């Protein structure tokens, strides 16, 4: 949240990184408990390549100064500090429930994603050809490239509509209205699926809790 550094931030970073390093080492040493079906040596070797181990490592390395500051292209790795937030997922039962819902409904959600991607491409293609050569009052061409059309189609499908790129011709506006209407339907599909599945998961957990009493 802050661009500048001060002593408090430095010490907070050092303390948290030290805790993460100890946690990483302990998890690595006890990897055979995480993977009980694997040989102890195989579990020790394969643990660093597991998803959460990679997340942990990416959250540690930038603070250790592993990357040379002269390599400006690698400064993007500083963003990986934000990956530490993902470590909270393993401690949150509600988050685990939500992840199970996503896994359960992954086929439907991927289908909706495919439909949305296809619709974005088609509407962008139509709009790019419809508005080809049309210019605004200031003389600038609105859909100068196909990427502009993709950007417009995405913001329209999600009903965001920033307004920086918009059709000028009447036919283009008709396409825009149709795209917005279909966008509401497509975006509403995953919301309904996730909500229904989440409620089913909550009821299932509640029933299991009552049966265990």
mmCIF file of the C-alpha atoms, coordinates in Angstrom:
data_MODEL
# 
_entry.id   MODEL 
# 
loop_
_atom_site.group_PDB 
_atom_site.id 
_atom_site.type_symbol 
_atom_site.label_atom_id 
_atom_site.label_alt_id 
_atom_site.label_comp_id 
_atom_site.label_asym_id 
_atom_site.label_entity_id 
_atom_site.label_seq_id 
_atom_site.pdbx_PDB_ins_code 
_atom_site.Cartn_x 
_atom_site.Cartn_y 
_atom_site.Cartn_z 
_atom_site.occupancy 
_atom_site.B_iso_or_equiv 
_atom_site.pdbx_formal_charge 
_atom_site.auth_seq_id 
_atom_site.auth_comp_id 
_atom_site.auth_asym_id 
_atom_site.auth_atom_id 
_atom_site.pdbx_PDB_model_num 
ATOM 1   C CA . UNK A 1 1   ? 0.000   0.000   0.000   1.00 0.00 ? 1   UNK A CA 1 
ATOM 2   C CA . UNK A 1 2   ? 3.014   2.310   0.356   1.00 0.00 ? 2   UNK A CA 1 
ATOM 3   C CA . UNK A 1 3   ? 5.678   3.269   -2.184  1.00 0.00 ? 3   UNK A CA 1 
ATOM 4   C CA . UNK A 1 4   ? 8.236   4.403   0.385   1.00 0.00 ? 4   UNK A CA 1 
ATOM 5   C CA . UNK A 1 5   ? 10.068  2.239   2.935   1.00 0.00 ? 5   UNK A CA 1 
ATOM 6   C CA . UNK A 1 6   ? 10.758  2.953   6.573   1.00 0.00 ? 6   UNK A CA 1 
ATOM 7   C CA . UNK A 1 7   ? 12.308  1.109   9.496   1.00 0.00 ? 7   UNK A CA 1 
ATOM 8   C CA . UNK A 1 8   ? 8.977   -0.311  10.699  1.00 0.00 ? 8   UNK A CA 1 
ATOM 9   C CA . UNK A 1 9   ? 8.207   -1.828  7.283   1.00 0.00 ? 9   UNK A CA 1 
ATOM 10  C CA . UNK A 1 10  ? 11.726  -3.276  7.050   1.00 0.00 ? 10  UNK A CA 1 
ATOM 11  C CA . UNK A 1 11  ? 11.459  -5.022  10.424  1.00 0.00 ? 11  UNK A CA 1 
ATOM 12  C CA . UNK A 1 12  ? 7.955   -6.302  9.720   1.00 0.00 ? 12  UNK A CA 1 
ATOM 13  C CA . UNK A 1 13  ? 9.262   -7.736  6.463   1.00 0.00 ? 13  UNK A CA 1 
ATOM 14  C CA . UNK A 1 14  ? 12.251  -9.373  8.185   1.00 0.00 ? 14  UNK A CA 1 
ATOM 15  C CA . UNK A 1 15  ? 10.131  -10.937 10.933  1.00 0.00 ? 15  UNK A CA 1 
ATOM 16  C CA . UNK A 1 16  ? 7.478   -12.287 8.593   1.00 0.00 ? 16  UNK A CA 1 
ATOM 17  C CA . UNK A 1 17  ? 10.048  -13.609 6.120   1.00 0.00 ? 17  UNK A CA 1 
ATOM 18  C CA . UNK A 1 18  ? 11.906  -15.354 8.971   1.00 0.00 ? 18  UNK A CA 1 
ATOM 19  C CA . UNK A 1 19  ? 8.649   -17.008 10.045  1.00 0.00 ? 19  UNK A CA 1 
ATOM 20  C CA . UNK A 1 20  ? 7.916   -18.058 6.462   1.00 0.00 ? 20  UNK A CA 1 
ATOM 21  C CA . UNK A 1 21  ? 11.423  -19.519 6.068   1.00 0.00 ? 21  UNK A CA 1 
ATOM 22  C CA . UNK A 1 22  ? 11.064  -21.601 9.254   1.00 0.00 ? 22  UNK A CA 1 
ATOM 23  C CA . UNK A 1 23  ? 7.607   -22.709 8.151   1.00 0.00 ? 23  UNK A CA 1 
ATOM 24  C CA . UNK A 1 24  ? 8.922   -23.679 4.701   1.00 0.00 ? 24  UNK A CA 1 
ATOM 25  C CA . UNK A 1 25  ? 11.828  -25.679 6.146   1.00 0.00 ? 25  UNK A CA 1 
ATOM 26  C CA . UNK A 1 26  ? 9.588   -27.483 8.658   1.00 0.00 ? 26  UNK A CA 1 
ATOM 27  C CA . UNK A 1 27  ? 7.063   -28.370 5.967   1.00 0.00 ? 27  UNK A CA 1 
ATOM 28  C CA . UNK A 1 28  ? 9.854   -29.598 3.707   1.00 0.00 ? 28  UNK A CA 1 
ATOM 29  C CA . UNK A 1 29  ? 11.372  -31.779 6.433   1.00 0.00 ? 29  UNK A CA 1 
ATOM 30  C CA . UNK A 1 30  ? 7.973   -33.275 7.296   1.00 0.00 ? 30  UNK A CA 1 
ATOM 31  C CA . UNK A 1 31  ? 6.861   -33.684 3.674   1.00 0.00 ? 31  UNK A CA 1 
ATOM 32  C CA . UNK A 1 32  ? 6.278   -37.413 4.232   1.00 0.00 ? 32  UNK A CA 1 
ATOM 33  C CA . UNK A 1 33  ? 3.345   -36.505 6.518   1.00 0.00 ? 33  UNK A CA 1 
ATOM 34  C CA . UNK A 1 34  ? 1.807   -34.399 3.764   1.00 0.00 ? 34  UNK A CA 1 
ATOM 35  C CA . UNK A 1 35  ? 2.272   -37.183 1.221   1.00 0.00 ? 35  UNK A CA 1 
ATOM 36  C CA . UNK A 1 36  ? 1.836   -40.365 3.309   1.00 0.00 ? 36  UNK A CA 1 
ATOM 37  C CA . UNK A 1 37  ? 1.390   -42.582 0.239   1.00 0.00 ? 37  UNK A CA 1 
ATOM 38  C CA . UNK A 1 38  ? 4.829   -41.653 -1.105  1.00 0.00 ? 38  UNK A CA 1 
ATOM 39  C CA . UNK A 1 39  ? 8.247   -42.850 -0.085  1.00 0.00 ? 39  UNK A CA 1 
ATOM 40  C CA . UNK A 1 40  ? 9.881   -40.530 2.469   1.00 0.00 ? 40  UNK A CA 1 
ATOM 41  C CA . UNK A 1 41  ? 12.745  -39.592 0.128   1.00 0.00 ? 41  UNK A CA 1 
ATOM 42  C CA . UNK A 1 42  ? 10.396  -39.070 -2.841  1.00 0.00 ? 42  UNK A CA 1 
ATOM 43  C CA . UNK A 1 43  ? 8.126   -36.881 -0.717  1.00 0.00 ? 43  UNK A CA 1 
ATOM 44  C CA . UNK A 1 44  ? 11.156  -34.819 0.356   1.00 0.00 ? 44  UNK A CA 1 
ATOM 45  C CA . UNK A 1 45  ? 12.296  -34.362 -3.253  1.00 0.00 ? 45  UNK A CA 1 
ATOM 46  C CA . UNK A 1 46  ? 8.879   -33.599 -4.749  1.00 0.00 ? 46  UNK A CA 1 
ATOM 47  C CA . UNK A 1 47  ? 7.586   -31.235 -2.037  1.00 0.00 ? 47  UNK A CA 1 
ATOM 48  C CA . UNK A 1 48  ? 9.348   -28.096 -3.422  1.00 0.00 ? 48  UNK A CA 1 
ATOM 49  C CA . UNK A 1 49  ? 7.451   -28.623 -6.682  1.00 0.00 ? 49  UNK A CA 1 
ATOM 50  C CA . UNK A 1 50  ? 3.997   -28.713 -5.072  1.00 0.00 ? 50  UNK A CA 1 
ATOM 51  C CA . UNK A 1 51  ? 1.705   -25.724 -5.625  1.00 0.00 ? 51  UNK A CA 1 
ATOM 52  C CA . UNK A 1 52  ? 1.751   -24.351 -2.068  1.00 0.00 ? 52  UNK A CA 1 
ATOM 53  C CA . UNK A 1 53  ? 5.520   -24.872 -1.780  1.00 0.00 ? 53  UNK A CA 1 
ATOM 54  C CA . UNK A 1 54  ? 6.058   -22.793 -4.920  1.00 0.00 ? 54  UNK A CA 1 
ATOM 55  C CA . UNK A 1 55  ? 3.761   -20.096 -3.526  1.00 0.00 ? 55  UNK A CA 1 
ATOM 56  C CA . UNK A 1 56  ? 5.745   -20.092 -0.264  1.00 0.00 ? 56  UNK A CA 1 
ATOM 57  C CA . UNK A 1 57  ? 9.067   -19.866 -2.102  1.00 0.00 ? 57  UNK A CA 1 
ATOM 58  C CA . UNK A 1 58  ? 7.902   -17.009 -4.318  1.00 0.00 ? 58  UNK A CA 1 
ATOM 59  C CA . UNK A 1 59  ? 6.818   -15.084 -1.222  1.00 0.00 ? 59  UNK A CA 1 
ATOM 60  C CA . UNK A 1 60  ? 10.261  -15.502 0.384   1.00 0.00 ? 60  UNK A CA 1 
ATOM 61  C CA . UNK A 1 61  ? 12.847  -14.989 -2.372  1.00 0.00 ? 61  UNK A CA 1 
ATOM 62  C CA . UNK A 1 62  ? 12.195  -11.285 -3.156  1.00 0.00 ? 62  UNK A CA 1 
ATOM 63  C CA . UNK A 1 63  ? 12.816  -10.279 0.463   1.00 0.00 ? 63  UNK A CA 1 
ATOM 64  C CA . UNK A 1 64  ? 16.093  -12.213 0.579   1.00 0.00 ? 64  UNK A CA 1 
ATOM 65  C CA . UNK A 1 65  ? 17.529  -10.167 -2.264  1.00 0.00 ? 65  UNK A CA 1 
ATOM 66  C CA . UNK A 1 66  ? 18.132  -13.282 -4.363  1.00 0.00 ? 66  UNK A CA 1 
ATOM 67  C CA . UNK A 1 67  ? 17.526  -11.308 -7.521  1.00 0.00 ? 67  UNK A CA 1 
ATOM 68  C CA . UNK A 1 68  ? 20.166  -8.783  -8.541  1.00 0.00 ? 68  UNK A CA 1 
ATOM 69  C CA . UNK A 1 69  ? 18.740  -5.233  -8.458  1.00 0.00 ? 69  UNK A CA 1 
ATOM 70  C CA . UNK A 1 70  ? 20.676  -4.467  -11.630 1.00 0.00 ? 70  UNK A CA 1 
ATOM 71  C CA . UNK A 1 71  ? 18.412  -6.869  -13.506 1.00 0.00 ? 71  UNK A CA 1 
ATOM 72  C CA . UNK A 1 72  ? 15.550  -4.428  -13.901 1.00 0.00 ? 72  UNK A CA 1 
ATOM 73  C CA . UNK A 1 73  ? 13.475  -6.920  -15.847 1.00 0.00 ? 73  UNK A CA 1 
ATOM 74  C CA . UNK A 1 74  ? 13.248  -9.120  -12.739 1.00 0.00 ? 74  UNK A CA 1 
ATOM 75  C CA . UNK A 1 75  ? 11.885  -6.341  -10.525 1.00 0.00 ? 75  UNK A CA 1 
ATOM 76  C CA . UNK A 1 76  ? 8.441   -7.647  -11.398 1.00 0.00 ? 76  UNK A CA 1 
ATOM 77  C CA . UNK A 1 77  ? 9.185   -10.417 -8.877  1.00 0.00 ? 77  UNK A CA 1 
ATOM 78  C CA . UNK A 1 78  ? 8.534   -7.874  -6.107  1.00 0.00 ? 78  UNK A CA 1 
ATOM 79  C CA . UNK A 1 79  ? 4.858   -8.319  -6.884  1.00 0.00 ? 79  UNK A CA 1 
ATOM 80  C CA . UNK A 1 80  ? 5.173   -11.928 -5.724  1.00 0.00 ? 80  UNK A CA 1 
ATOM 81  C CA . UNK A 1 81  ? 5.206   -10.632 -2.135  1.00 0.00 ? 81  UNK A CA 1 
ATOM 82  C CA . UNK A 1 82  ? 1.470   -10.238 -2.511  1.00 0.00 ? 82  UNK A CA 1 
ATOM 83  C CA . UNK A 1 83  ? 1.314   -14.014 -2.990  1.00 0.00 ? 83  UNK A CA 1 
ATOM 84  C CA . UNK A 1 84  ? 1.680   -14.340 0.783   1.00 0.00 ? 84  UNK A CA 1 
ATOM 85  C CA . UNK A 1 85  ? -2.026  -13.580 1.036   1.00 0.00 ? 85  UNK A CA 1 
ATOM 86  C CA . UNK A 1 86  ? -2.718  -16.905 -0.668  1.00 0.00 ? 86  UNK A CA 1 
ATOM 87  C CA . UNK A 1 87  ? -1.184  -18.692 2.334   1.00 0.00 ? 87  UNK A CA 1 
ATOM 88  C CA . UNK A 1 88  ? -4.284  -17.703 4.317   1.00 0.00 ? 88  UNK A CA 1 
ATOM 89  C CA . UNK A 1 89  ? -6.380  -20.022 2.132   1.00 0.00 ? 89  UNK A CA 1 
ATOM 90  C CA . UNK A 1 90  ? -5.162  -23.134 3.899   1.00 0.00 ? 90  UNK A CA 1 
ATOM 91  C CA . UNK A 1 91  ? -6.355  -21.783 7.262   1.00 0.00 ? 91  UNK A CA 1 
ATOM 92  C CA . UNK A 1 92  ? -9.843  -20.663 6.204   1.00 0.00 ? 92  UNK A CA 1 
ATOM 93  C CA . UNK A 1 93  ? -12.619 -23.309 6.286   1.00 0.00 ? 93  UNK A CA 1 
ATOM 94  C CA . UNK A 1 94  ? -14.965 -21.007 4.354   1.00 0.00 ? 94  UNK A CA 1 
ATOM 95  C CA . UNK A 1 95  ? -12.388 -20.554 1.624   1.00 0.00 ? 95  UNK A CA 1 
ATOM 96  C CA . UNK A 1 96  ? -11.867 -24.314 1.455   1.00 0.00 ? 96  UNK A CA 1 
ATOM 97  C CA . UNK A 1 97  ? -15.627 -24.731 1.067   1.00 0.00 ? 97  UNK A CA 1 
ATOM 98  C CA . UNK A 1 98  ? -15.680 -22.211 -1.769  1.00 0.00 ? 98  UNK A CA 1 
ATOM 99  C CA . UNK A 1 99  ? -12.762 -23.967 -3.486  1.00 0.00 ? 99  UNK A CA 1 
ATOM 100 C CA . UNK A 1 100 ? -14.603 -27.291 -3.245  1.00 0.00 ? 100 UNK A CA 1 
ATOM 101 C CA . UNK A 1 101 ? -17.624 -25.633 -4.882  1.00 0.00 ? 101 UNK A CA 1 
ATOM 102 C CA . UNK A 1 102 ? -15.441 -24.360 -7.733  1.00 0.00 ? 102 UNK A CA 1 
ATOM 103 C CA . UNK A 1 103 ? -13.911 -27.804 -8.172  1.00 0.00 ? 103 UNK A CA 1 
ATOM 104 C CA . UNK A 1 104 ? -17.337 -29.455 -8.142  1.00 0.00 ? 104 UNK A CA 1 
ATOM 105 C CA . UNK A 1 105 ? -18.762 -27.066 -10.743 1.00 0.00 ? 105 UNK A CA 1 
ATOM 106 C CA . UNK A 1 106 ? -15.593 -26.649 -12.791 1.00 0.00 ? 106 UNK A CA 1 
ATOM 107 C CA . UNK A 1 107 ? -17.122 -28.268 -15.885 1.00 0.00 ? 107 UNK A CA 1 
ATOM 108 C CA . UNK A 1 108 ? -20.050 -25.840 -15.975 1.00 0.00 ? 108 UNK A CA 1 
ATOM 109 C CA . UNK A 1 109 ? -17.871 -22.835 -15.161 1.00 0.00 ? 109 UNK A CA 1 
ATOM 110 C CA . UNK A 1 110 ? -15.333 -23.723 -17.853 1.00 0.00 ? 110 UNK A CA 1 
ATOM 111 C CA . UNK A 1 111 ? -18.188 -24.113 -20.341 1.00 0.00 ? 111 UNK A CA 1 
ATOM 112 C CA . UNK A 1 112 ? -19.506 -20.656 -19.451 1.00 0.00 ? 112 UNK A CA 1 
ATOM 113 C CA . UNK A 1 113 ? -15.989 -19.256 -19.764 1.00 0.00 ? 113 UNK A CA 1 
ATOM 114 C CA . UNK A 1 114 ? -15.695 -20.813 -23.212 1.00 0.00 ? 114 UNK A CA 1 
ATOM 115 C CA . UNK A 1 115 ? -19.050 -19.347 -24.268 1.00 0.00 ? 115 UNK A CA 1 
ATOM 116 C CA . UNK A 1 116 ? -18.015 -15.912 -22.990 1.00 0.00 ? 116 UNK A CA 1 
ATOM 117 C CA . UNK A 1 117 ? -14.649 -16.048 -24.792 1.00 0.00 ? 117 UNK A CA 1 
ATOM 118 C CA . UNK A 1 118 ? -16.343 -17.143 -28.034 1.00 0.00 ? 118 UNK A CA 1 
ATOM 119 C CA . UNK A 1 119 ? -18.973 -14.412 -27.741 1.00 0.00 ? 119 UNK A CA 1 
ATOM 120 C CA . UNK A 1 120 ? -16.334 -11.756 -27.054 1.00 0.00 ? 120 UNK A CA 1 
ATOM 121 C CA . UNK A 1 121 ? -14.382 -12.829 -30.133 1.00 0.00 ? 121 UNK A CA 1 
ATOM 122 C CA . UNK A 1 122 ? -17.438 -12.901 -32.401 1.00 0.00 ? 122 UNK A CA 1 
ATOM 123 C CA . UNK A 1 123 ? -18.854 -9.537  -31.279 1.00 0.00 ? 123 UNK A CA 1 
ATOM 124 C CA . UNK A 1 124 ? -15.390 -7.970  -31.498 1.00 0.00 ? 124 UNK A CA 1 
ATOM 125 C CA . UNK A 1 125 ? -15.013 -9.312  -35.035 1.00 0.00 ? 125 UNK A CA 1 
ATOM 126 C CA . UNK A 1 126 ? -18.430 -7.967  -36.054 1.00 0.00 ? 126 UNK A CA 1 
ATOM 127 C CA . UNK A 1 127 ? -17.851 -4.569  -34.465 1.00 0.00 ? 127 UNK A CA 1 
ATOM 128 C CA . UNK A 1 128 ? -14.354 -4.242  -35.930 1.00 0.00 ? 128 UNK A CA 1 
ATOM 129 C CA . UNK A 1 129 ? -15.763 -4.705  -39.443 1.00 0.00 ? 129 UNK A CA 1 
ATOM 130 C CA . UNK A 1 130 ? -18.904 -2.626  -38.874 1.00 0.00 ? 130 UNK A CA 1 
ATOM 131 C CA . UNK A 1 131 ? -16.981 0.344   -37.490 1.00 0.00 ? 131 UNK A CA 1 
ATOM 132 C CA . UNK A 1 132 ? -14.073 0.049   -39.935 1.00 0.00 ? 132 UNK A CA 1 
ATOM 133 C CA . UNK A 1 133 ? -13.097 3.558   -41.023 1.00 0.00 ? 133 UNK A CA 1 
ATOM 134 C CA . UNK A 1 134 ? -15.692 5.334   -38.879 1.00 0.00 ? 134 UNK A CA 1 
ATOM 135 C CA . UNK A 1 135 ? -14.248 8.302   -37.058 1.00 0.00 ? 135 UNK A CA 1 
ATOM 136 C CA . UNK A 1 136 ? -15.418 10.335  -34.089 1.00 0.00 ? 136 UNK A CA 1 
ATOM 137 C CA . UNK A 1 137 ? -15.898 14.115  -34.073 1.00 0.00 ? 137 UNK A CA 1 
ATOM 138 C CA . UNK A 1 138 ? -12.226 14.693  -33.281 1.00 0.00 ? 138 UNK A CA 1 
ATOM 139 C CA . UNK A 1 139 ? -11.177 12.656  -36.322 1.00 0.00 ? 139 UNK A CA 1 
ATOM 140 C CA . UNK A 1 140 ? -9.840  9.685   -34.362 1.00 0.00 ? 140 UNK A CA 1 
ATOM 141 C CA . UNK A 1 141 ? -10.833 6.195   -35.429 1.00 0.00 ? 141 UNK A CA 1 
ATOM 142 C CA . UNK A 1 142 ? -12.538 4.439   -32.523 1.00 0.00 ? 142 UNK A CA 1 
ATOM 143 C CA . UNK A 1 143 ? -11.729 0.834   -33.471 1.00 0.00 ? 143 UNK A CA 1 
ATOM 144 C CA . UNK A 1 144 ? -8.211  1.339   -34.744 1.00 0.00 ? 144 UNK A CA 1 
ATOM 145 C CA . UNK A 1 145 ? -7.153  -2.272  -34.111 1.00 0.00 ? 145 UNK A CA 1 
ATOM 146 C CA . UNK A 1 146 ? -8.747  -5.625  -33.395 1.00 0.00 ? 146 UNK A CA 1 
ATOM 147 C CA . UNK A 1 147 ? -7.463  -5.394  -29.809 1.00 0.00 ? 147 UNK A CA 1 
ATOM 148 C CA . UNK A 1 148 ? -9.598  -2.268  -29.378 1.00 0.00 ? 148 UNK A CA 1 
ATOM 149 C CA . UNK A 1 149 ? -12.589 -4.330  -30.482 1.00 0.00 ? 149 UNK A CA 1 
ATOM 150 C CA . UNK A 1 150 ? -11.687 -7.127  -28.030 1.00 0.00 ? 150 UNK A CA 1 
ATOM 151 C CA . UNK A 1 151 ? -11.347 -4.562  -25.243 1.00 0.00 ? 151 UNK A CA 1 
ATOM 152 C CA . UNK A 1 152 ? -14.741 -3.057  -26.115 1.00 0.00 ? 152 UNK A CA 1 
ATOM 153 C CA . UNK A 1 153 ? -16.422 -6.476  -26.337 1.00 0.00 ? 153 UNK A CA 1 
ATOM 154 C CA . UNK A 1 154 ? -15.037 -7.531  -22.942 1.00 0.00 ? 154 UNK A CA 1 
ATOM 155 C CA . UNK A 1 155 ? -16.105 -4.351  -21.144 1.00 0.00 ? 155 UNK A CA 1 
ATOM 156 C CA . UNK A 1 156 ? -19.528 -4.542  -22.801 1.00 0.00 ? 156 UNK A CA 1 
ATOM 157 C CA . UNK A 1 157 ? -20.048 -8.237  -22.020 1.00 0.00 ? 157 UNK A CA 1 
ATOM 158 C CA . UNK A 1 158 ? -19.270 -7.638  -18.352 1.00 0.00 ? 158 UNK A CA 1 
ATOM 159 C CA . UNK A 1 159 ? -21.644 -4.623  -18.409 1.00 0.00 ? 159 UNK A CA 1 
ATOM 160 C CA . UNK A 1 160 ? -18.798 -2.349  -17.251 1.00 0.00 ? 160 UNK A CA 1 
ATOM 161 C CA . UNK A 1 161 ? -18.794 -0.107  -20.319 1.00 0.00 ? 161 UNK A CA 1 
ATOM 162 C CA . UNK A 1 162 ? -16.027 2.431   -19.682 1.00 0.00 ? 162 UNK A CA 1 
ATOM 163 C CA . UNK A 1 163 ? -17.176 4.536   -22.634 1.00 0.00 ? 163 UNK A CA 1 
ATOM 164 C CA . UNK A 1 164 ? -13.707 5.354   -23.949 1.00 0.00 ? 164 UNK A CA 1 
ATOM 165 C CA . UNK A 1 165 ? -14.371 3.153   -26.995 1.00 0.00 ? 165 UNK A CA 1 
ATOM 166 C CA . UNK A 1 166 ? -17.884 3.023   -28.391 1.00 0.00 ? 166 UNK A CA 1 
ATOM 167 C CA . UNK A 1 167 ? -19.569 2.522   -31.773 1.00 0.00 ? 167 UNK A CA 1 
ATOM 168 C CA . UNK A 1 168 ? -20.579 5.510   -33.892 1.00 0.00 ? 168 UNK A CA 1 
ATOM 169 C CA . UNK A 1 169 ? -22.783 3.989   -36.584 1.00 0.00 ? 169 UNK A CA 1 
ATOM 170 C CA . UNK A 1 170 ? -26.393 2.961   -35.969 1.00 0.00 ? 170 UNK A CA 1 
ATOM 171 C CA . UNK A 1 171 ? -25.701 -0.667  -36.826 1.00 0.00 ? 171 UNK A CA 1 
ATOM 172 C CA . UNK A 1 172 ? -22.730 -0.664  -34.460 1.00 0.00 ? 172 UNK A CA 1 
ATOM 173 C CA . UNK A 1 173 ? -24.944 0.626   -31.662 1.00 0.00 ? 173 UNK A CA 1 
ATOM 174 C CA . UNK A 1 174 ? -27.472 -2.137  -32.349 1.00 0.00 ? 174 UNK A CA 1 
ATOM 175 C CA . UNK A 1 175 ? -24.679 -4.712  -32.053 1.00 0.00 ? 175 UNK A CA 1 
ATOM 176 C CA . UNK A 1 176 ? -23.600 -3.031  -28.821 1.00 0.00 ? 176 UNK A CA 1 
ATOM 177 C CA . UNK A 1 177 ? -27.103 -3.267  -27.331 1.00 0.00 ? 177 UNK A CA 1 
ATOM 178 C CA . UNK A 1 178 ? -27.433 -6.936  -28.239 1.00 0.00 ? 178 UNK A CA 1 
ATOM 179 C CA . UNK A 1 179 ? -23.998 -7.645  -26.781 1.00 0.00 ? 179 UNK A CA 1 
ATOM 180 C CA . UNK A 1 180 ? -24.921 -5.910  -23.513 1.00 0.00 ? 180 UNK A CA 1 
ATOM 181 C CA . UNK A 1 181 ? -28.150 -7.918  -23.166 1.00 0.00 ? 181 UNK A CA 1 
ATOM 182 C CA . UNK A 1 182 ? -26.425 -11.222 -23.821 1.00 0.00 ? 182 UNK A CA 1 
ATOM 183 C CA . UNK A 1 183 ? -23.626 -10.156 -21.492 1.00 0.00 ? 183 UNK A CA 1 
ATOM 184 C CA . UNK A 1 184 ? -26.033 -9.916  -18.562 1.00 0.00 ? 184 UNK A CA 1 
ATOM 185 C CA . UNK A 1 185 ? -27.252 -13.468 -19.235 1.00 0.00 ? 185 UNK A CA 1 
ATOM 186 C CA . UNK A 1 186 ? -23.765 -14.944 -19.630 1.00 0.00 ? 186 UNK A CA 1 
ATOM 187 C CA . UNK A 1 187 ? -22.356 -13.244 -16.524 1.00 0.00 ? 187 UNK A CA 1 
ATOM 188 C CA . UNK A 1 188 ? -25.396 -14.314 -14.472 1.00 0.00 ? 188 UNK A CA 1 
ATOM 189 C CA . UNK A 1 189 ? -24.895 -18.014 -15.271 1.00 0.00 ? 189 UNK A CA 1 
ATOM 190 C CA . UNK A 1 190 ? -21.793 -18.702 -13.129 1.00 0.00 ? 190 UNK A CA 1 
ATOM 191 C CA . UNK A 1 191 ? -23.201 -16.600 -10.283 1.00 0.00 ? 191 UNK A CA 1 
ATOM 192 C CA . UNK A 1 192 ? -26.317 -18.777 -10.088 1.00 0.00 ? 192 UNK A CA 1 
ATOM 193 C CA . UNK A 1 193 ? -24.345 -22.015 -10.385 1.00 0.00 ? 193 UNK A CA 1 
ATOM 194 C CA . UNK A 1 194 ? -21.876 -21.034 -7.653  1.00 0.00 ? 194 UNK A CA 1 
ATOM 195 C CA . UNK A 1 195 ? -24.625 -19.784 -5.315  1.00 0.00 ? 195 UNK A CA 1 
ATOM 196 C CA . UNK A 1 196 ? -26.715 -22.969 -5.664  1.00 0.00 ? 196 UNK A CA 1 
ATOM 197 C CA . UNK A 1 197 ? -23.710 -25.259 -5.245  1.00 0.00 ? 197 UNK A CA 1 
ATOM 198 C CA . UNK A 1 198 ? -22.429 -23.246 -2.274  1.00 0.00 ? 198 UNK A CA 1 
ATOM 199 C CA . UNK A 1 199 ? -25.786 -23.560 -0.499  1.00 0.00 ? 199 UNK A CA 1 
ATOM 200 C CA . UNK A 1 200 ? -25.787 -27.313 -1.154  1.00 0.00 ? 200 UNK A CA 1 
ATOM 201 C CA . UNK A 1 201 ? -22.276 -27.581 0.309   1.00 0.00 ? 201 UNK A CA 1 
ATOM 202 C CA . UNK A 1 202 ? -23.314 -25.627 3.415   1.00 0.00 ? 202 UNK A CA 1 
ATOM 203 C CA . UNK A 1 203 ? -26.355 -27.873 3.911   1.00 0.00 ? 203 UNK A CA 1 
ATOM 204 C CA . UNK A 1 204 ? -24.179 -30.952 3.467   1.00 0.00 ? 204 UNK A CA 1 
ATOM 205 C CA . UNK A 1 205 ? -21.706 -29.755 6.095   1.00 0.00 ? 205 UNK A CA 1 
ATOM 206 C CA . UNK A 1 206 ? -24.546 -28.881 8.457   1.00 0.00 ? 206 UNK A CA 1 
ATOM 207 C CA . UNK A 1 207 ? -26.078 -32.351 8.092   1.00 0.00 ? 207 UNK A CA 1 
ATOM 208 C CA . UNK A 1 208 ? -22.712 -34.018 8.675   1.00 0.00 ? 208 UNK A CA 1 
ATOM 209 C CA . UNK A 1 209 ? -22.156 -31.882 11.762  1.00 0.00 ? 209 UNK A CA 1 
ATOM 210 C CA . UNK A 1 210 ? -25.573 -32.845 13.184  1.00 0.00 ? 210 UNK A CA 1 
ATOM 211 C CA . UNK A 1 211 ? -24.984 -36.551 12.457  1.00 0.00 ? 211 UNK A CA 1 
ATOM 212 C CA . UNK A 1 212 ? -21.645 -36.465 14.270  1.00 0.00 ? 212 UNK A CA 1 
ATOM 213 C CA . UNK A 1 213 ? -23.210 -35.098 17.459  1.00 0.00 ? 213 UNK A CA 1 
# 
